[in-house]
Amino acid sequence: MTCREFADFIVDYLTGELPPDQTAAFERHLVRCPNCPEYLRQYRATIDAGRAAFPDLEAEVPSDVPEDLVRAILESRPNRGA
């Protein structure tokens, strides 16, 4: 696995959706690569910071947030249910 592939698979790894063979390759890469463990640590910290900033995912969007921004964010989210 390359660092680029590592970055491509990081979300599926963290959500437990990466197939076992790719999980093994991902974890082997973590052991061998000097940079990707730090990347993973920072990625997790970013997710944690986002969760701390927005603990209520069902909260109303403040009225001063531009509708175009809300739409762009929603359109960029992966469609996991499809």
Backbone as CSV, one residue per row, in Angstrom:
resi,resn,N_x,N_y,N_z,CA_x,CA_y,CA_z,C_x,C_y,C_z
1,MET,0.857,-1.174,0.000,0.000,0.000,0.000,0.899,1.231,0.000
2,THR,0.527,2.206,-0.806,1.247,3.474,-0.849,0.607,4.464,0.120
3,CYS,1.314,5.568,0.353,0.749,6.611,1.216,-0.533,7.175,0.597
4,ARG,-0.576,7.285,-0.703,-1.774,7.791,-1.396,-2.955,6.847,-1.166
5,GLU,-2.731,5.561,-1.292,-3.796,4.588,-1.044,-4.212,4.633,0.425
6,PHE,-3.244,4.781,1.312,-3.522,4.915,2.737,-4.521,6.044,2.968
7,ALA,-4.239,7.202,2.372,-5.134,8.358,2.529,-6.505,8.083,1.928
8,ASP,-6.537,7.363,0.815,-7.818,7.050,0.169,-8.678,6.113,1.016
9,PHE,-8.042,5.249,1.804,-8.769,4.239,2.576,-9.006,4.621,4.031
10,ILE,-8.518,5.770,4.455,-8.548,6.106,5.883,-9.971,6.163,6.463
11,VAL,-10.911,6.708,5.721,-12.288,6.801,6.233,-12.884,5.413,6.413
12,ASP,-12.722,4.565,5.416,-13.261,3.207,5.529,-12.578,2.429,6.656
13,TYR,-11.295,2.674,6.878,-10.582,2.031,7.989,-11.176,2.464,9.324
14,LEU,-11.351,3.754,9.490,-11.855,4.271,10.765,-13.308,3.889,11.027
15,THR,-14.084,3.680,9.986,-15.483,3.288,10.176,-15.666,1.773,10.201
16,GLY,-14.565,1.033,10.038,-14.651,-0.426,10.052,-15.207,-1.015,8.777
17,GLU,-15.224,-0.238,7.695,-15.799,-0.695,6.432,-14.745,-1.189,5.438
18,LEU,-13.490,-1.202,5.833,-12.422,-1.674,4.960,-12.365,-3.200,5.036
19,PRO,-12.363,-3.882,3.880,-12.302,-5.347,3.897,-11.057,-5.847,4.632
20,PRO,-11.120,-7.048,5.194,-10.016,-7.569,6.008,-8.647,-7.546,5.318
21,ASP,-8.592,-7.908,4.047,-7.293,-7.922,3.369,-6.719,-6.510,3.230
22,GLN,-7.575,-5.538,2.963,-7.115,-4.157,2.870,-6.802,-3.579,4.245
23,THR,-7.533,-4.012,5.259,-7.222,-3.591,6.634,-5.830,-4.062,7.015
24,ALA,-5.505,-5.300,6.685,-4.183,-5.835,6.993,-3.102,-5.031,6.272
25,ALA,-3.325,-4.710,4.994,-2.354,-3.915,4.238,-2.225,-2.513,4.835
26,PHE,-3.337,-1.934,5.236,-3.358,-0.608,5.855,-2.517,-0.617,7.138
27,GLU,-2.727,-1.616,7.959,-2.013,-1.698,9.232,-0.530,-2.026,9.038
28,ARG,-0.195,-2.817,8.008,1.216,-3.054,7.689,1.887,-1.752,7.274
29,HIS,1.162,-0.951,6.494,1.699,0.336,6.071,1.948,1.238,7.281
30,LEU,1.038,1.224,8.235,1.215,2.022,9.453,2.515,1.681,10.183
31,VAL,2.874,0.407,10.181,4.085,-0.041,10.870,5.338,0.394,10.110
32,ARG,5.256,0.403,8.790,6.437,0.646,7.953,6.665,2.107,7.593
33,CYS,5.632,2.893,7.545,5.730,4.270,7.060,6.041,5.228,8.213
34,PRO,7.019,6.104,8.028,7.323,7.050,9.103,6.316,8.203,9.217
35,ASN,5.528,8.469,8.173,4.637,9.631,8.159,3.162,9.310,8.399
36,CYS,2.697,8.187,7.927,1.261,7.905,7.982,0.693,7.723,9.394
37,PRO,1.441,7.186,10.346,0.866,7.141,11.707,0.536,8.542,12.237
38,GLU,1.391,9.509,11.936,1.112,10.885,12.364,-0.086,11.449,11.605
39,TYR,-0.177,11.134,10.318,-1.325,11.565,9.519,-2.619,11.003,10.119
40,LEU,-2.599,9.726,10.467,-3.776,9.093,11.072,-4.107,9.749,12.408
41,ARG,-3.106,10.035,13.220,-3.333,10.686,14.508,-3.980,12.058,14.318
42,GLN,-3.461,12.827,13.362,-4.015,14.154,13.101,-5.421,14.067,12.511
43,TYR,-5.665,13.080,11.684,-6.994,12.883,11.101,-8.004,12.599,12.215
44,ARG,-7.639,11.710,13.129,-8.529,11.395,14.261,-8.759,12.629,15.129
45,ALA,-7.708,13.416,15.350,-7.840,14.631,16.165,-8.779,15.626,15.494
46,THR,-8.723,15.714,14.181,-9.614,16.607,13.446,-11.064,16.152,13.580
47,ILE,-11.291,14.867,13.459,-12.646,14.322,13.626,-13.154,14.610,15.040
48,ASP,-12.294,14.381,16.032,-12.681,14.637,17.425,-13.012,16.113,17.639
49,ALA,-12.218,17.006,17.030,-12.471,18.444,17.173,-13.805,18.823,16.525
50,GLY,-14.106,18.233,15.387,-15.387,18.496,14.732,-16.561,18.020,15.569
51,ARG,-16.405,16.854,16.164,-17.470,16.330,17.029,-17.661,17.205,18.261
52,ALA,-16.557,17.705,18.799,-16.649,18.578,19.976,-17.302,19.909,19.621
53,ALA,-17.021,20.408,18.424,-17.573,21.695,17.998,-19.059,21.585,17.658
54,PHE,-19.474,20.406,17.186,-20.863,20.211,16.767,-21.419,18.931,17.385
55,PRO,-21.634,18.937,18.706,-22.080,17.711,19.367,-23.500,17.284,18.994
56,ASP,-24.339,18.221,18.574,-25.726,17.899,18.230,-25.895,17.985,16.720
57,LEU,-25.807,16.842,16.038,-25.905,16.818,14.579,-27.305,17.169,14.081
58,GLU,-28.283,17.139,14.968,-29.652,17.455,14.584,-30.009,18.915,14.861
59,ALA,-29.060,19.679,15.380,-29.323,21.086,15.702,-29.621,21.873,14.429
60,GLU,-30.427,22.881,14.585,-30.758,23.755,13.463,-29.526,24.535,13.031
61,VAL,-29.403,24.717,11.731,-28.317,25.536,11.196,-28.655,26.995,11.504
62,PRO,-27.705,27.753,12.056,-27.980,29.161,12.349,-28.417,29.913,11.097
63,SER,-29.303,30.857,11.269,-29.880,31.573,10.127,-28.861,32.419,9.364
64,ASP,-27.729,32.745,9.990,-26.744,33.571,9.294,-25.756,32.759,8.441
65,VAL,-25.917,31.430,8.398,-25.067,30.599,7.554,-25.648,30.622,6.141
66,PRO,-24.825,30.976,5.143,-25.334,31.055,3.767,-25.864,29.704,3.272
67,GLU,-27.008,29.738,2.624,-27.640,28.528,2.117,-26.729,27.801,1.124
68,ASP,-25.968,28.551,0.315,-25.045,27.926,-0.636,-23.994,27.081,0.087
69,LEU,-23.534,27.543,1.242,-22.552,26.804,2.020,-23.165,25.514,2.557
70,VAL,-24.349,25.600,3.095,-25.036,24.411,3.613,-25.221,23.389,2.501
71,ARG,-25.678,23.827,1.352,-25.916,22.940,0.213,-24.603,22.275,-0.232
72,ALA,-23.518,23.056,-0.303,-22.224,22.515,-0.725,-21.728,21.450,0.252
73,ILE,-21.908,21.696,1.530,-21.477,20.719,2.534,-22.290,19.437,2.409
74,LEU,-23.597,19.571,2.288,-24.444,18.389,2.179,-24.145,17.606,0.908
75,GLU,-23.871,18.298,-0.187,-23.576,17.618,-1.452,-22.216,16.915,-1.421
76,SER,-21.312,17.371,-0.573,-19.983,16.773,-0.515,-19.922,15.526,0.363
77,ARG,-20.957,15.319,1.164,-20.955,14.167,2.083,-21.117,12.870,1.297
78,PRO,-20.371,11.829,1.687,-20.537,10.542,1.013,-21.948,9.994,1.223
79,ASN,-22.499,9.409,0.221,-23.839,8.830,0.302,-23.712,7.389,0.749
80,ARG,-23.557,7.159,2.035,-23.351,5.824,2.586,-24.593,4.953,2.503
81,GLY,-25.749,5.561,2.391,-26.990,4.794,2.398,-27.398,4.263,1.047
82,ALA,-26.744,4.694,-0.010,-27.152,4.264,-1.362,-26.443,3.016,-1.815
